[in-house]
């Protein structure tokens, strides 16, 4: 199964990475990699189509929904 990220979801991960590099620079690379590989406590909004999973958005469980 192929996993594809939408532009919005990739932007979410980029904003999360930016925040982490400011607030936890020594841990940021590992945290970003962890989120990408197993996004918990992150909420992943996705759709399944044929043989692909499209990652639509990536939100932290504590943040307000859009």
C-alpha positions in Angstrom: 0.0 0.0 0.0 1.4 3.4 -1.0 1.2 6.3 1.4 0.9 9.8 -0.1 0.8 13.1 1.7 -1.3 16.1 0.6 0.3 19.5 0.5 -1.7 20.5 3.6 -0.5 17.5 5.6 3.1 18.1 4.6 2.8 21.7 5.6 1.4 20.6 9.0 4.5 18.5 9.5 6.7 21.4 8.4 5.1 23.7 10.9 5.5 21.0 13.6 9.1 20.7 12.7 9.7 24.5 12.8 8.2 24.6 16.3 10.3 21.7 17.5 13.5 23.1 16.1 12.8 26.3 18.1 11.6 24.8 21.3 13.6 21.5 21.4 16.4 21.8 18.9 18.4 18.8 20.1 15.4 16.5 20.1 13.7 17.9 16.9 15.2 15.6 14.3 14.2 12.5 16.2 10.8 13.8 17.1 10.0 14.7 13.5 11.2 11.3 12.3 9.0 9.6 15.0 6.0 11.6 14.0 6.5 10.7 10.3 6.9 7.0 11.1 4.3 6.5 13.8 2.3 9.7 14.4 1.0 9.3 18.0 -0.4 11.4 19.8 -1.0 13.0 16.5 -4.4 12.8 14.7 -3.9 11.7 11.1 -6.7 12.5 8.7 -6.5 10.2 5.7 -8.4 8.7 2.9 -7.9 5.2 1.3 -8.2 4.8 -2.4 -7.5 1.6 -4.2 -3.9 0.8 -3.3 -2.9 4.1 -1.7 -3.4 6.0 1.6 -3.5 9.8 1.2 -2.5 11.7 4.3 -4.7 14.7 4.3 -3.9 16.5 7.5 -1.7 16.0 10.6 -2.9 17.5 13.9 -1.8 17.2 17.5 -4.4 15.7 19.8 -4.4 18.7 22.0 -4.9 21.3 19.3 -8.2 22.8 18.1 -9.6 21.3 15.0 -9.7 23.6 12.0 
